[in-house]
């Protein structure tokens, strides 16, 4: 087995104490969209935090912009999972061999032609594709699914993000559009709350943050994590 990928840019935040992980290969969950600004890093961080309540989790920041790394570096305490920044395609292709973790969550670059993305998709056990429900965002998402995910034959599901909590009609319409195209989508979706931005600025996951709409925002990611895990196990 190879150890958790490290590079000269790596930053690691220690996770809180967990039960000893099994010796089986790590499960790899890739968070992917070829378009930026869709809530990809927010989804990777908060899914990692939620899943870390159920096992030992490593978050791999494979995006050269390093947004997840910056987020975790703001933290004043334990954030619940370990983090490494790694863009080397060779390491990314071997994530299932990472020792000591039950699950590896990967925040990917928003570039379909990147070598990192080409390496990590075949290594994935499951792909989550976050996207806002707006038509232009959906169009970019559909291209990502068709060009990058479907050819790799990796189980996947779209997660609608930045959904206006005052009007859910657009999200429901987007889910119907995806269903008609044969693209699986989560029933759960992530509503657009300022709580997500404020949590990131303070280096916290949404479960750690205390403020307006924090619990509603946390509940959205818990529902998404539960649904993804149920789908994964089936």
C-alpha positions in Angstrom: 0.0 0.0 0.0 1.1 3.6 -0.5 0.7 6.1 2.3 -1.5 9.2 2.1 -0.2 11.3 -0.8 2.1 14.1 0.3 3.8 16.9 -1.7 5.8 20.0 -1.0 2.5 21.8 -0.8 0.8 19.4 1.6 -1.0 20.7 4.6 -2.5 18.2 7.1 -5.0 18.9 9.9 -5.3 16.0 12.3 -8.6 14.4 12.7 -10.1 13.7 16.0 -9.7 10.2 17.5 -11.5 7.4 15.6 -11.8 3.7 16.0 -9.1 1.7 14.2 -9.9 1.5 10.5 -10.1 -1.8 8.7 -7.3 -3.1 6.4 -9.5 -3.0 3.3 -8.9 -0.5 0.6 -10.1 3.1 1.0 -13.4 4.1 -0.7 -12.8 7.0 -3.0 -15.5 9.7 -3.4 -14.7 12.3 -6.1 -16.5 15.7 -6.1 -16.4 16.9 -9.7 -17.6 19.6 -12.0 -15.9 21.1 -15.0 -17.2 24.5 -14.1 -16.1 26.7 -11.2 -18.3 28.5 -8.7 -20.8 25.7 -8.3 -20.2 24.8 -4.6 -17.7 22.1 -5.3 -15.3 22.8 -2.5 -18.1 23.5 0.0 -19.6 20.1 -0.9 -16.2 18.3 -0.6 -15.5 19.8 2.8 -18.9 19.3 4.3 -19.3 15.8 2.9 -15.9 14.9 4.3 -16.9 16.3 7.7 -20.2 14.4 7.7 -18.7 11.1 6.6 -15.9 11.5 9.2 -18.5 11.0 11.9 -18.8 7.4 10.5 -15.2 6.6 9.8 -11.7 8.0 9.3 -11.7 10.4 6.3 -8.9 12.0 4.2 -9.8 15.0 2.1 -7.5 15.4 -0.9 -7.3 18.9 -2.4 -6.5 18.2 -6.0 -7.4 21.7 -7.2 -4.3 23.9 -7.8 -6.3 26.9 -6.5 -6.2 25.2 -3.1 -9.6 26.4 -1.8 -10.1 23.4 0.5 -6.6 23.8 1.9 -7.1 27.5 2.5 -10.4 26.7 4.3 -8.9 24.1 6.6 -5.9 26.4 7.4 -8.3 28.9 8.8 -9.4 26.4 11.4 -8.5 27.0 15.1 -9.1 23.4 16.1 -9.8 19.9 14.9 -12.1 19.9 11.8 -12.9 16.2 11.9 -10.9 14.9 9.0 -7.4 14.9 7.6 -6.3 17.0 4.6 -3.6 16.8 2.0 -3.0 18.9 -1.0 -2.0 16.8 -4.0 -2.1 17.4 -7.7 0.4 14.7 -8.9 -1.6 12.4 -11.3 0.5 9.4 -10.2 -0.5 9.7 -6.6 -4.1 10.5 -7.5 -4.4 7.4 -9.6 -3.5 5.3 -6.5 -5.9 6.7 -4.0 -7.6 3.4 -3.3 -4.2 2.3 -1.9 -4.0 5.0 0.7 -3.5 3.4 4.1 -5.4 4.1 7.4 -8.5 5.7 5.9 -12.0 4.4 5.5 -12.8 7.0 2.9 -11.0 9.5 0.7 -12.9 12.5 -0.6 -11.4 14.4 -3.5 -11.9 18.1 -4.4 -11.0 18.3 -8.1 -10.0 21.1 -10.4 -12.7 22.8 -12.5 -11.0 21.8 -15.7 -12.1 18.8 -17.8 -8.7 18.6 -19.6 -6.6 18.5 -16.4 -4.2 15.6 -15.9 -5.3 15.4 -12.2 -8.9 14.9 -13.2 -8.0 12.2 -15.8 -6.1 10.3 -13.1 -8.6 10.5 -10.3 -11.9 9.6 -12.1 -10.8 6.0 -12.9 -9.7 5.7 -9.3 -13.2 6.7 -8.0 -15.7 4.4 -6.5 -18.4 7.1 -6.7 -18.6 10.6 -8.2 -20.8 13.5 -6.8 -21.4 16.3 -9.3 -22.5 19.5 -7.5 -24.3 22.2 -9.7 -26.7 25.1 -9.2 -30.0 24.4 -10.9 -29.8 27.4 -13.4 -30.0 26.3 -17.1 -26.4 27.5 -17.9 -25.0 25.6 -15.0 -27.0 22.5 -15.9 -25.7 22.7 -19.5 -22.1 22.7 -18.3 -22.8 19.9 -15.9 -24.4 17.7 -18.6 -21.2 18.1 -20.7 -19.1 17.1 -17.7 -21.2 14.0 -17.2 -21.1 13.0 -20.8 -17.5 13.7 -21.5 -15.8 12.8 -18.2 -17.9 10.5 -16.1 -20.0 8.3 -18.4 -17.0 7.0 -20.4 -15.3 6.0 -17.1 -18.4 3.9 -16.1 -18.2 5.2 -12.5 -21.4 5.3 -10.4 -22.4 9.0 -10.0 -25.1 11.3 -8.9 -25.8 15.1 -9.4 -26.2 17.2 -6.2 -28.1 20.5 -6.8 -26.4 23.3 -4.9 -27.1 27.0 -4.3 -30.8 26.4 -4.4 -32.9 29.4 -3.5 -34.7 28.4 -0.3 -37.6 30.8 -1.1 -38.3 29.1 -4.4 -37.7 25.4 -4.9 -39.4 25.2 -8.3 -36.2 25.7 -10.3 -34.5 22.8 -8.4 -37.5 20.5 -9.0 -37.4 21.4 -12.7 -33.7 20.7 -12.9 -34.2 17.3 -11.2 -36.8 16.5 -13.8 -34.6 17.6 -16.7 -31.8 15.4 -15.4 -34.1 12.5 -15.0 -35.4 12.9 -18.6 -31.8 12.8 -19.8 -31.0 9.6 -17.8 -28.6 11.4 -15.4 -29.1 10.4 -11.8 -29.7 13.2 -9.3 -30.0 13.3 -5.5 -33.4 13.9 -4.1 -31.7 16.0 -1.5 -30.3 19.4 -2.5 -28.2 22.2 -0.9 -30.0 25.5 -0.2 -28.1 28.8 -0.6 -27.4 30.1 2.8 -24.9 32.8 3.9 -24.0 30.3 6.6 -21.8 28.4 4.1 -19.7 31.4 3.3 -19.3 32.5 6.9 -18.4 29.0 8.0 -15.6 28.8 5.4 -14.2 32.2 6.4 -13.9 30.9 10.0 -12.3 27.6 8.9 -15.4 25.6 10.1 -17.6 23.0 8.6 -21.2 23.9 8.5 -21.8 21.4 11.4 -19.4 23.4 13.6 -20.6 26.8 12.7 -23.2 28.6 14.9 -25.3 31.2 13.4 -28.4 32.0 11.3 -29.6 29.0 9.2 -26.6 26.9 10.2 -28.7 24.0 11.3 -30.8 24.1 8.1 -27.6 24.1 6.0 -26.1 21.3 8.1 -29.3 19.2 7.6 -29.0 19.6 3.8 -25.6 18.0 3.7 -26.6 15.3 6.1 -29.5 14.3 3.9 -27.2 14.4 0.9 -24.5 12.2 2.6 -27.1 9.7 3.7 -28.6 9.4 0.2 -25.2 9.1 -1.4 -24.2 6.3 1.0 -27.4 4.5 0.5 -27.0 4.6 -3.3 -23.4 3.6 -3.0 -24.1 0.5 -0.9 -26.8 -0.6 -3.3 
